[in-house]
Amino acid sequence: MKLDLMYELQPKVGPYKEPFPEGQKKAEQQAYAEAFEEIKLADRLGFQTAWVVEHHFREGRSAAPCNETILGALSQITENIRLGFGVVLLPSGFQHPVRVAEKVATVDLLSGGRVEWGSGRSTPNEQLAFGVPADDRSRDMWREAFEFVIAAWTEERLTWKSETIDFPERFITPRPYQNPHPPAWLAAASETSAYNAGKLGLGLLSFALMQPVEKMAEAINTYRRGQADCEQPLPKFKNDRVGAYTLVHCTDDPEEAERYGLWNSVKWWYQNLAEFTLQWELAHLPEDEKKKIFPLLEPTIRGDIDINRYTEQDMIIVGTPEECLRKILRYEEAGVDQLLCYSQFGTLPHEKVMRSIELLGTEVIPELERRGHRVDYDALFKGA
């Protein structure tokens, strides 16, 4: 298994006394400055990929609507760590797919071929604001935009005519550094989506935030069945890796971590996620389907956040390096190839996040490397 980092660029909860907008501005500036320091440290310590989201309108949770800009900046201050779009919102209402092709290729060029390209359809909160249908029509829009981007990267000249995209013949530049293009991933929140990601030959971006590792393992098995059924990948080559993200905090002293607000940060993060998920991400689903996808959603919204259950079932990874390694290996056993460590959350002090990354890099990553990998990463990136 490889360790990654994942960033939503979350402004710290109430760190400033100034009223809006000055307090908001300072919190956003702090989130960016701290994230860049953390990613530079991770680059030196052998982390595989730094993933950055594209989120819009996520009050109190994310200030990262332009991940191509963030990753482009990171390409100039890092040397080894790969740069993940986690994800780009593809239905054409968000942006014309030619702009996606241009932006992602530019970051790949600037970074010397270090891009991982994740894509997704988003959720009603963002879709409705951009005029994207908040129903299954967005799936077809995602697929068409995806095919357009691949064509833009691999064909000499491109023209496109459909009900949603009318594009005259043009030469598109730049082309990605990686040949024929960066590895492609799909964000999936259900077993059906996981199967589809596999059948299309895409890497799977999943999560274990409100479900036990065993439940996530079922989705990964479904994904593997989809991979086995993949006859023709949607991109130019197959990516069969699984990435899963969860909250991760490694500490020298768990009692000290409690004093500097670790568990309060975990509780805040879960409750904020649950409230947003119910209001926007699952608003279109029937009640039984909501409970099936997120069995812990409703009690979390009520503030009934059973931290012991989260830690005992390793839905989050918190503890000493030895404890974190033990929990991480459960993800490896479940079939995860890359664990996306969500480390900047709640009100965790920046210096403690830096120490967590240092401990993971110096004490956990070497143990994982000794175990080897299912994926031949060197061959994968040379062949991409």
C-alpha positions as CSV (number, residue, x, y, z in Angstrom):
1,M,0.0,0.0,0.0
2,K,1.0,3.6,-0.6
3,L,0.1,6.6,1.6
4,D,-1.4,9.7,0.0
5,L,-2.7,12.9,1.4
6,M,-6.1,14.5,0.6
7,Y,-7.0,18.1,0.9
8,E,-10.3,20.0,0.9
9,L,-8.5,23.2,2.1
10,Q,-10.8,23.5,5.1
11,P,-10.7,26.8,6.9
12,K,-10.3,26.2,10.6
13,V,-13.5,26.4,12.6
14,G,-13.8,29.8,14.3
15,P,-10.1,30.6,14.6
16,Y,-10.6,34.3,14.3
17,K,-12.8,36.8,16.2
18,E,-13.1,39.2,13.2
19,P,-16.6,39.2,11.6
20,F,-17.2,38.1,8.1
21,P,-15.5,38.6,5.6
22,E,-12.2,39.3,7.3
23,G,-12.3,36.3,9.5
24,Q,-13.2,34.1,6.6
25,K,-10.4,35.5,4.5
26,K,-7.8,34.9,7.1
27,A,-9.0,31.4,7.7
28,E,-8.8,30.6,4.0
29,Q,-5.3,32.1,3.8
30,Q,-4.2,30.0,6.7
31,A,-5.6,26.8,5.3
32,Y,-3.7,27.3,2.0
33,A,-0.4,28.2,3.7
34,E,-0.5,25.3,6.1
35,A,-1.5,22.8,3.4
36,F,1.4,23.8,1.2
37,E,3.9,23.3,4.1
38,E,2.4,19.9,4.8
39,I,2.5,18.8,1.2
40,K,6.2,19.9,0.9
41,L,7.0,17.8,3.9
42,A,5.1,14.8,2.5
43,D,7.0,15.2,-0.8
44,R,10.3,14.7,1.1
45,L,9.0,11.8,3.2
46,G,7.9,9.5,0.4
47,F,4.1,10.0,0.2
48,Q,2.7,8.9,-3.1
49,T,0.1,11.5,-4.1
50,A,-1.4,14.7,-2.9
51,W,-5.0,14.9,-3.9
52,V,-7.0,18.2,-4.0
53,V,-10.7,18.4,-4.4
54,E,-12.9,20.6,-6.5
55,H,-15.7,21.8,-4.2
56,H,-17.9,24.8,-4.6
57,F,-20.1,26.5,-2.0
58,R,-18.9,24.3,0.9
59,E,-19.3,26.8,3.8
60,G,-16.9,26.0,6.6
61,R,-15.6,22.9,4.9
62,S,-13.7,23.6,1.8
63,A,-12.1,26.6,0.0
64,A,-10.8,24.7,-3.0
65,P,-12.9,25.3,-6.2
66,C,-9.8,25.5,-8.5
67,N,-7.7,22.4,-8.0
68,E,-5.8,23.0,-11.2
69,T,-4.4,26.2,-9.8
70,I,-3.5,24.7,-6.5
71,L,-1.9,21.6,-8.2
72,G,-0.1,23.8,-10.7
73,A,1.5,25.8,-7.8
74,L,2.4,22.6,-6.0
75,S,4.1,21.3,-9.2
76,Q,6.7,24.1,-8.7
77,I,7.5,23.5,-5.1
78,T,7.6,19.7,-5.0
79,E,9.7,17.1,-6.8
80,N,8.4,13.6,-6.3
81,I,4.9,13.5,-5.0
82,R,2.2,12.9,-7.6
83,L,-0.6,15.5,-7.9
84,G,-4.2,14.2,-7.9
85,F,-7.3,15.9,-9.2
86,G,-9.7,14.5,-6.6
87,V,-11.8,15.2,-8.6
88,V,-12.6,17.4,-11.7
89,L,-16.4,17.9,-12.1
90,L,-17.0,16.9,-15.7
91,P,-20.6,17.4,-16.8
92,S,-20.3,20.2,-19.3
93,G,-22.3,22.7,-17.3
94,F,-19.5,23.1,-14.9
95,Q,-17.0,23.9,-17.7
96,H,-16.5,23.0,-21.3
97,P,-14.5,19.8,-21.4
98,V,-11.9,21.4,-23.7
99,R,-11.0,23.5,-20.6
100,V,-10.6,20.4,-18.6
101,A,-8.3,18.9,-21.2
102,E,-6.2,22.1,-21.3
103,K,-6.0,22.6,-17.5
104,V,-5.1,19.0,-16.5
105,A,-2.6,18.7,-19.4
106,T,-1.0,21.9,-18.3
107,V,-0.5,20.7,-14.7
108,D,0.9,17.4,-16.1
109,L,3.4,19.3,-18.2
110,L,4.4,21.6,-15.4
111,S,4.9,18.7,-13.0
112,G,6.9,16.5,-15.4
113,G,4.2,13.9,-15.6
114,R,3.0,13.6,-12.1
115,V,-0.8,14.0,-12.5
116,E,-3.5,11.5,-11.4
117,W,-6.8,12.5,-13.1
118,G,-9.9,11.8,-11.1
119,S,-13.3,12.9,-12.3
120,G,-16.9,12.8,-11.1
121,R,-20.5,14.1,-11.5
122,S,-20.8,16.1,-8.3
123,T,-24.0,16.4,-6.2
124,P,-27.1,18.6,-6.2
125,N,-25.5,21.5,-4.2
126,E,-23.1,22.2,-7.0
127,Q,-25.1,20.8,-10.0
128,L,-28.1,23.0,-9.5
129,A,-26.0,26.1,-9.3
130,F,-24.2,25.4,-12.6
131,G,-27.3,24.2,-14.5
132,V,-26.3,20.6,-14.4
133,P,-29.2,18.1,-14.0
134,A,-29.3,16.7,-10.5
135,D,-30.4,13.2,-11.7
136,D,-29.1,10.4,-13.9
137,R,-28.8,12.6,-16.9
138,S,-25.5,13.9,-15.4
139,R,-24.1,10.4,-15.8
140,D,-24.4,10.6,-19.6
141,M,-23.0,14.1,-19.5
142,W,-20.0,12.9,-17.4
143,R,-19.3,10.1,-19.9
144,E,-19.5,12.3,-23.0
145,A,-17.2,14.9,-21.4
146,F,-14.7,12.2,-20.3
147,E,-14.6,10.9,-23.9
148,F,-14.1,14.4,-25.2
149,V,-11.1,15.0,-22.9
150,I,-9.5,11.7,-23.9
151,A,-10.0,12.6,-27.6
152,A,-8.6,16.1,-27.0
153,W,-5.4,14.6,-25.6
154,T,-4.9,11.9,-28.2
155,E,-6.2,13.1,-31.6
156,E,-4.3,15.5,-33.8
157,R,-7.4,17.7,-34.3
158,L,-10.8,17.5,-32.7
159,T,-14.3,18.3,-33.8
160,W,-17.5,17.3,-31.8
161,K,-21.2,17.5,-32.5
162,S,-23.9,16.4,-30.1
163,E,-26.9,17.7,-28.2
164,T,-24.8,19.0,-25.4
165,I,-21.4,19.8,-27.0
166,D,-20.9,21.6,-30.3
167,F,-17.2,22.1,-30.9
168,P,-15.7,23.1,-34.3
169,E,-12.5,21.5,-35.5
170,R,-9.5,22.8,-33.5
171,F,-6.0,21.9,-32.6
172,I,-5.8,21.6,-28.8
173,T,-2.7,22.4,-26.8
174,P,-0.8,21.5,-24.6
175,R,-0.7,17.8,-24.6
176,P,-0.1,15.8,-21.4
177,Y,3.4,15.0,-20.4
178,Q,2.4,11.4,-19.8
179,N,1.8,9.3,-22.8
180,P,-1.0,9.0,-23.9
181,H,-2.5,10.7,-20.8
182,P,-2.5,10.7,-17.0
183,P,-4.1,7.7,-15.2
184,A,-7.8,8.1,-14.9
185,W,-10.0,7.6,-11.7
186,L,-13.7,7.8,-10.9
187,A,-15.2,8.8,-7.5
188,A,-17.8,6.3,-6.4
189,A,-20.2,6.4,-3.4
190,S,-22.1,3.2,-4.1
191,E,-21.5,-0.4,-5.1
192,T,-23.2,0.2,-8.4
193,S,-20.8,3.1,-9.1
194,A,-17.9,1.0,-8.0
195,Y,-18.8,-1.7,-10.5
196,N,-19.2,0.8,-13.3
197,A,-15.8,2.3,-12.5
198,G,-14.2,-1.1,-12.8
199,K,-16.1,-2.0,-16.0
200,L,-14.9,1.3,-17.6
201,G,-11.3,0.6,-16.7
202,L,-11.0,3.5,-14.2
203,G,-9.3,3.6,-10.8
204,L,-11.7,3.7,-7.9
205,L,-11.8,6.6,-5.4
206,S,-13.8,5.4,-2.4
207,F,-14.1,6.2,1.3
208,A,-14.6,4.6,4.8
209,L,-15.8,7.6,6.7
210,M,-19.3,6.3,7.7
211,Q,-19.0,2.6,7.0
212,P,-16.9,-0.1,8.5
213,V,-13.8,-1.4,6.6
214,E,-15.7,-4.6,5.9
215,K,-18.4,-2.7,4.1
216,M,-15.8,-0.9,2.0
217,A,-14.2,-4.2,1.2
218,E,-17.5,-5.3,-0.3
219,A,-17.5,-2.3,-2.6
220,I,-13.9,-3.1,-3.6
221,N,-14.9,-6.7,-4.5
222,T,-17.7,-5.3,-6.6
223,Y,-15.2,-3.0,-8.3
224,R,-12.9,-6.0,-9.0
225,R,-15.8,-7.8,-10.6
226,G,-16.3,-4.8,-12.8
227,Q,-12.6,-4.8,-13.8
228,A,-12.9,-8.4,-14.7
229,D,-15.8,-7.5,-17.0
230,C,-13.9,-4.6,-18.6
231,E,-13.5,-5.4,-22.3
232,Q,-12.6,-1.9,-23.6
233,P,-11.4,0.7,-21.1
234,L,-12.9,4.2,-21.5
235,P,-9.5,5.8,-21.3
236,K,-6.6,4.6,-23.5
237,F,-5.3,2.3,-20.8
238,K,-6.7,0.6,-17.7
239,N,-6.1,1.8,-14.2
240,D,-7.1,-0.9,-11.7
241,R,-6.0,0.8,-8.5
242,V,-8.2,1.5,-5.5
243,G,-7.8,4.7,-3.4
244,A,-9.8,5.1,-0.2
245,Y,-9.8,8.1,2.1
246,T,-10.5,8.6,5.8
247,L,-9.4,10.8,8.7
248,V,-5.8,10.0,9.7
249,H,-3.9,11.5,12.7
250,C,-0.7,9.9,14.0
251,T,0.6,11.1,17.3
252,D,3.4,10.4,19.8
253,D,1.0,10.9,22.8
254,P,-2.7,10.1,22.5
255,E,-3.5,11.9,25.8
256,E,-1.8,15.1,24.5
257,A,-3.8,14.7,21.3
258,E,-7.0,14.7,23.3
259,R,-5.9,17.9,25.0
260,Y,-5.2,19.8,21.8
261,G,-8.7,18.9,20.5
262,L,-8.3,15.8,18.3
263,W,-11.6,14.2,19.3
264,N,-13.5,17.5,19.1
265,S,-12.2,17.9,15.6
266,V,-13.2,14.4,14.6
267,K,-16.7,15.0,16.0
268,W,-17.1,18.4,14.3
269,W,-15.9,17.0,11.0
270,Y,-18.3,14.0,11.1
271,Q,-21.3,16.1,12.1
272,N,-20.6,18.7,9.4
273,L,-20.3,15.9,6.8
274,A,-23.5,14.2,7.8
275,E,-25.5,17.5,7.7
276,F,-24.2,18.4,4.3
277,T,-24.7,14.9,3.0
278,L,-28.3,14.7,4.0
279,Q,-29.1,18.2,2.8
280,W,-27.4,18.0,-0.6
281,E,-25.6,14.7,-1.6
282,L,-28.5,12.3,-0.7
283,A,-31.4,14.7,-1.1
284,H,-32.7,12.9,-4.2
285,L,-32.5,9.3,-2.7
286,P,-35.3,7.5,-0.9
287,E,-34.8,6.9,2.8
288,D,-34.0,3.2,2.6
289,E,-31.3,3.9,0.0
290,K,-29.8,6.6,2.3
291,K,-29.6,4.2,5.2
292,K,-28.1,1.5,3.0
293,I,-25.3,3.8,1.8
294,F,-24.5,5.5,5.1
295,P,-25.9,3.5,8.0
296,L,-24.4,5.9,10.6
297,L,-25.7,9.1,8.9
298,E,-28.8,9.9,11.0
299,P,-27.3,9.3,14.5
300,T,-24.3,11.4,13.4
301,I,-26.5,14.4,12.4
302,R,-28.2,14.1,15.9
303,G,-24.8,14.5,17.4
304,D,-24.7,10.9,18.5
305,I,-21.2,10.4,17.4
306,D,-19.8,7.2,18.7
307,I,-16.0,7.8,18.5
308,N,-15.3,4.4,20.0
309,R,-17.1,2.7,17.2
310,Y,-15.3,4.7,14.6
311,T,-11.9,3.9,16.1
312,E,-12.7,0.2,17.0
313,Q,-13.9,-0.5,13.4
314,D,-11.0,1.6,12.0
315,M,-13.3,3.9,10.1
316,I,-10.8,6.5,11.1
317,I,-7.1,6.0,11.7
318,V,-5.9,7.6,14.9
319,G,-3.1,6.7,17.3
320,T,0.6,6.0,17.7
321,P,2.6,4.9,14.7
322,E,2.2,1.3,15.8
323,E,-1.6,1.7,16.2
324,C,-1.9,3.5,12.8
325,L,0.1,0.8,11.0
326,R,-2.1,-1.9,12.4
327,K,-5.3,0.0,11.3
328,I,-3.8,0.8,7.9
329,L,-3.0,-2.9,7.2
330,R,-6.8,-3.6,7.5
331,Y,-7.3,-1.3,4.5
332,E,-4.6,-3.2,2.7
333,E,-6.3,-6.5,3.5
334,A,-9.6,-5.0,2.2
335,G,-8.0,-4.3,-1.2
336,V,-6.9,-0.7,-0.9
337,D,-3.8,0.2,-2.9
338,Q,-3.5,3.9,-1.9
339,L,-4.8,5.3,1.4
340,L,-5.7,9.0,1.1
341,C,-4.9,10.4,4.5
342,Y,-7.3,13.3,5.3
343,S,-5.1,15.1,7.9
344,Q,-6.1,18.8,7.9
345,F,-9.5,18.8,9.6
346,G,-11.3,20.6,12.4
347,T,-9.1,22.8,14.6
348,L,-6.0,20.5,14.7
349,P,-2.9,22.7,15.2
350,H,-0.8,22.9,12.1
351,E,2.3,21.8,14.0
352,K,0.5,18.6,15.1
353,V,-0.6,17.8,11.5
354,M,3.1,18.3,10.5
355,R,4.2,15.9,13.2
356,S,1.5,13.4,12.1
357,I,2.9,13.5,8.5
358,E,6.4,13.1,9.9
359,L,5.5,10.1,11.9
360,L,3.7,8.5,9.0
361,G,6.6,9.2,6.7
362,T,9.4,8.0,9.0
363,E,7.7,5.1,10.8
364,V,4.8,3.8,8.8
365,I,5.7,4.3,5.2
366,P,9.0,2.3,5.6
367,E,7.0,-0.6,7.0
368,L,4.5,-0.5,4.1
369,E,7.3,-0.4,1.6
370,R,8.9,-3.5,3.1
371,R,5.6,-5.4,2.5
372,G,5.7,-4.6,-1.2
373,H,2.8,-3.6,-3.5
374,R,0.2,-5.3,-5.6
375,V,0.8,-2.6,-8.2
376,D,4.1,-2.1,-10.0
377,Y,4.1,1.6,-9.7
378,D,7.3,2.2,-11.7
379,A,6.1,0.2,-14.6
380,L,2.7,1.8,-14.4
381,F,4.0,5.4,-14.7
382,K,6.6,4.6,-17.3
383,G,4.0,2.9,-19.4
384,A,1.3,5.6,-18.9
